[in-house]
Amino acid sequence: MHQPTYPESFDDVTVKQWIQAYYSTVDTDGAVETIADFFTHDAVVQMGEHGVSDRPGLIRLFASTWDYVASRSHYVASVNPLGNNTFLARGTVTYNLKDGRSVTPEWCGIMGLLKQEGEWKMAYYKVYFAAFPAF
């Protein structure tokens, strides 16, 4: 995965590495437990019309994102800090579907990070799709 652009004034390497690791992991089929580890246990996550607020819900949500998808690849174009460890990420995601089609919608996500036991975790994540893919 390429490095997204950040404002010149933003230099927190740990956040940049965390964001890179998160989107790389999200693109890995079968990694739902590992994906859930990026979140707090009571994280509020909204992806399109689907929302959850606990770890079992996260695991079900991320597992369901593979129902029609053979592979996916996020391209994070930019990440902008909004203050209070909240960030706006923007990019595209290419879904290679199990029926042979491929779709690449634009998306953006607002993520709220916090440190737990010295590690970044996502406590809030809301994803917006420019046009939700028709699976």
Disulfide bonds with the S-S distance in Angstrom:
none
